[in-house]
Amino acid sequence: MTNRLMTTIEAAKYLTLSKPTLERWRLTGEGPKFVKMGDAVRYRQEDLDAFISENIVKTTAEGMKN
């Protein structure tokens, strides 16, 4: 486990997502946990890894949210 902090752009690359997706998820609460320091937003690698693990599914039906 690491305490590395990543910018939104770095986190988006790590997750192979777009920066706007992470920005939208911050507003809706759908995405990974993040750290807010003043105006700066950072993501811990351990939280990104946890987010990936929490979203592993076996079927498309299992991955559908209500």
Backbone as JSON Lines, residues from 0, in Angstrom:
{"i":0,"aa":"M","n":[0.86,-1.18,0.0],"ca":[0.0,0.0,0.0],"c":[0.9,1.24,0.0]}
{"i":1,"aa":"T","n":[0.46,2.25,-0.72],"ca":[1.25,3.47,-0.83],"c":[0.41,4.68,-0.5]}
{"i":2,"aa":"N","n":[1.05,5.73,-0.05],"ca":[0.35,6.97,0.26],"c":[0.51,8.0,-0.85]}
{"i":3,"aa":"R","n":[0.9,7.57,-2.03],"ca":[1.12,8.5,-3.14],"c":[-0.16,9.27,-3.44]}
{"i":4,"aa":"L","n":[-0.02,10.59,-3.6],"ca":[-1.14,11.44,-3.99],"c":[-1.04,11.76,-5.47]}
{"i":5,"aa":"M","n":[-2.17,11.69,-6.15],"ca":[-2.22,11.97,-7.59],"c":[-3.17,13.11,-7.88]}
{"i":6,"aa":"T","n":[-2.85,13.87,-8.91],"ca":[-3.77,14.89,-9.39],"c":[-4.94,14.2,-10.09]}
{"i":7,"aa":"T","n":[-5.95,14.96,-10.44],"ca":[-7.09,14.39,-11.17],"c":[-6.64,13.81,-12.5]}
{"i":8,"aa":"I","n":[-5.76,14.49,-13.19],"ca":[-5.27,13.98,-14.48],"c":[-4.51,12.66,-14.28]}
{"i":9,"aa":"E","n":[-3.64,12.61,-13.27],"ca":[-2.89,11.38,-13.01],"c":[-3.82,10.24,-12.61]}
{"i":10,"aa":"A","n":[-4.81,10.54,-11.77],"ca":[-5.76,9.52,-11.34],"c":[-6.59,9.02,-12.52]}
{"i":11,"aa":"A","n":[-6.99,9.92,-13.39],"ca":[-7.76,9.53,-14.57],"c":[-6.94,8.59,-15.45]}
{"i":12,"aa":"K","n":[-5.68,8.9,-15.63],"ca":[-4.8,8.03,-16.42],"c":[-4.65,6.68,-15.74]}
{"i":13,"aa":"Y","n":[-4.49,6.67,-14.44],"ca":[-4.33,5.44,-13.67],"c":[-5.55,4.54,-13.84]}
{"i":14,"aa":"L","n":[-6.74,5.16,-13.85],"ca":[-8.0,4.4,-13.99],"c":[-8.41,4.21,-15.45]}
{"i":15,"aa":"T","n":[-7.65,4.77,-16.36],"ca":[-7.97,4.79,-17.8],"c":[-9.36,5.38,-18.05]}
{"i":16,"aa":"L","n":[-9.61,6.49,-17.39],"ca":[-10.85,7.25,-17.54],"c":[-10.49,8.67,-17.96]}
{"i":17,"aa":"S","n":[-11.51,9.47,-18.25],"ca":[-11.25,10.87,-18.6],"c":[-11.3,11.74,-17.34]}
{"i":18,"aa":"K","n":[-10.61,12.85,-17.4],"ca":[-10.64,13.82,-16.3],"c":[-12.07,14.3,-16.01]}
{"i":19,"aa":"P","n":[-12.87,14.62,-17.05],"ca":[-14.26,15.03,-16.77],"c":[-15.08,13.95,-16.06]}
{"i":20,"aa":"T","n":[-14.79,12.69,-16.31],"ca":[-15.51,11.62,-15.61],"c":[-15.24,11.7,-14.12]}
{"i":21,"aa":"L","n":[-13.98,11.83,-13.72],"ca":[-13.66,11.94,-12.29],"c":[-14.26,13.21,-11.69]}
{"i":22,"aa":"E","n":[-14.24,14.3,-12.43],"ca":[-14.82,15.56,-11.93],"c":[-16.33,15.39,-11.71]}
{"i":23,"aa":"R","n":[-16.99,14.73,-12.63],"ca":[-18.44,14.51,-12.49],"c":[-18.72,13.59,-11.3]}
{"i":24,"aa":"W","n":[-17.91,12.53,-11.18],"ca":[-18.1,11.6,-10.07],"c":[-17.88,12.26,-8.72]}
{"i":25,"aa":"R","n":[-17.0,13.25,-8.64],"ca":[-16.81,13.98,-7.37],"c":[-18.1,14.69,-6.98]}
{"i":26,"aa":"L","n":[-18.8,15.21,-7.97],"ca":[-20.06,15.91,-7.69],"c":[-21.18,14.96,-7.29]}
{"i":27,"aa":"T","n":[-21.22,13.79,-7.91],"ca":[-22.31,12.84,-7.67],"c":[-22.0,11.83,-6.57]}
{"i":28,"aa":"G","n":[-20.73,11.74,-6.17],"ca":[-20.35,10.78,-5.14],"c":[-20.2,9.36,-5.66]}
{"i":29,"aa":"E","n":[-20.15,9.18,-6.97],"ca":[-20.06,7.84,-7.56],"c":[-18.63,7.29,-7.59]}
{"i":30,"aa":"G","n":[-17.66,8.14,-7.57],"ca":[-16.29,7.72,-7.83],"c":[-15.5,7.38,-6.58]}
{"i":31,"aa":"P","n":[-14.19,7.29,-6.77],"ca":[-13.31,6.96,-5.64],"c":[-13.22,8.1,-4.63]}
{"i":32,"aa":"K","n":[-12.83,7.77,-3.42],"ca":[-12.58,8.8,-2.4],"c":[-11.48,9.72,-2.9]}
{"i":33,"aa":"F","n":[-11.52,10.96,-2.43],"ca":[-10.48,11.92,-2.79],"c":[-10.15,12.8,-1.61]}
{"i":34,"aa":"V","n":[-9.03,13.49,-1.7],"ca":[-8.55,14.38,-0.64],"c":[-8.72,15.81,-1.13]}
{"i":35,"aa":"K","n":[-9.3,16.65,-0.31],"ca":[-9.49,18.07,-0.65],"c":[-8.61,18.89,0.28]}
{"i":36,"aa":"M","n":[-7.68,19.64,-0.3],"ca":[-6.77,20.5,0.46],"c":[-6.88,21.9,-0.12]}
{"i":37,"aa":"G","n":[-7.71,22.73,0.5],"ca":[-7.98,24.04,-0.07],"c":[-8.69,23.85,-1.4]}
{"i":38,"aa":"D","n":[-8.14,24.42,-2.47],"ca":[-8.71,24.24,-3.8],"c":[-8.18,22.99,-4.49]}
{"i":39,"aa":"A","n":[-7.16,22.39,-3.93],"ca":[-6.52,21.23,-4.57],"c":[-7.28,19.94,-4.28]}
{"i":40,"aa":"V","n":[-7.42,19.12,-5.3],"ca":[-8.02,17.79,-5.17],"c":[-6.94,16.78,-5.49]}
{"i":41,"aa":"R","n":[-6.79,15.78,-4.64],"ca":[-5.82,14.73,-4.86],"c":[-6.47,13.38,-4.57]}
{"i":42,"aa":"Y","n":[-5.95,12.36,-5.21],"ca":[-6.42,11.0,-5.03],"c":[-5.28,10.15,-4.48]}
{"i":43,"aa":"R","n":[-5.56,9.35,-3.46],"ca":[-4.57,8.43,-2.95],"c":[-4.62,7.15,-3.79]}
{"i":44,"aa":"Q","n":[-3.47,6.62,-4.13],"ca":[-3.44,5.41,-4.95],"c":[-4.19,4.27,-4.26]}
{"i":45,"aa":"E","n":[-4.08,4.18,-2.95],"ca":[-4.78,3.11,-2.23],"c":[-6.3,3.23,-2.38]}
{"i":46,"aa":"D","n":[-6.83,4.45,-2.45],"ca":[-8.27,4.64,-2.66],"c":[-8.68,4.28,-4.08]}
{"i":47,"aa":"L","n":[-7.81,4.57,-5.05],"ca":[-8.1,4.19,-6.44],"c":[-8.1,2.67,-6.58]}
{"i":48,"aa":"D","n":[-7.13,2.01,-5.94],"ca":[-7.08,0.55,-5.98],"c":[-8.31,-0.06,-5.3]}
{"i":49,"aa":"A","n":[-8.75,0.53,-4.19],"ca":[-9.94,0.05,-3.5],"c":[-11.18,0.24,-4.37]}
{"i":50,"aa":"F","n":[-11.26,1.37,-5.06],"ca":[-12.39,1.65,-5.95],"c":[-12.44,0.59,-7.06]}
{"i":51,"aa":"I","n":[-11.3,0.25,-7.62],"ca":[-11.25,-0.78,-8.65],"c":[-11.76,-2.11,-8.08]}
{"i":52,"aa":"S","n":[-11.26,-2.49,-6.92],"ca":[-11.66,-3.76,-6.3],"c":[-13.15,-3.8,-5.98]}
{"i":53,"aa":"E","n":[-13.7,-2.68,-5.54],"ca":[-15.11,-2.61,-5.18],"c":[-16.03,-2.69,-6.39]}
{"i":54,"aa":"N","n":[-15.49,-2.48,-7.58],"ca":[-16.32,-2.46,-8.79],"c":[-16.09,-3.64,-9.71]}
{"i":55,"aa":"I","n":[-15.51,-4.71,-9.18],"ca":[-15.35,-5.93,-9.96],"c":[-16.68,-6.68,-9.95]}
{"i":56,"aa":"V","n":[-17.16,-7.02,-11.14],"ca":[-18.42,-7.75,-11.28],"c":[-18.23,-8.94,-12.21]}
{"i":57,"aa":"K","n":[-19.14,-9.9,-12.14],"ca":[-19.07,-11.09,-12.99],"c":[-19.98,-10.98,-14.21]}
{"i":58,"aa":"T","n":[-21.06,-10.22,-14.08],"ca":[-22.01,-10.1,-15.2],"c":[-22.4,-8.63,-15.37]}
{"i":59,"aa":"T","n":[-22.9,-8.3,-16.55],"ca":[-23.35,-6.92,-16.77],"c":[-24.55,-6.6,-15.89]}
{"i":60,"aa":"A","n":[-25.4,-7.58,-15.62],"ca":[-26.55,-7.35,-14.74],"c":[-26.1,-7.0,-13.34]}
{"i":61,"aa":"E","n":[-25.04,-7.64,-12.88],"ca":[-24.51,-7.38,-11.54],"c":[-23.97,-5.97,-11.43]}
{"i":62,"aa":"G","n":[-23.46,-5.42,-12.53],"ca":[-22.87,-4.1,-12.53],"c":[-23.85,-2.96,-12.69]}
{"i":63,"aa":"M","n":[-25.13,-3.28,-12.93],"ca":[-26.14,-2.24,-13.12],"c":[-26.54,-1.63,-11.79]}
{"i":64,"aa":"K","n":[-26.59,-0.3,-11.76],"ca":[-26.99,0.39,-10.54],"c":[-28.44,0.84,-10.66]}
{"i":65,"aa":"N","n":[-29.16,0.8,-9.56],"ca":[-30.57,1.24,-9.55],"c":[-30.65,2.73,-9.43]}
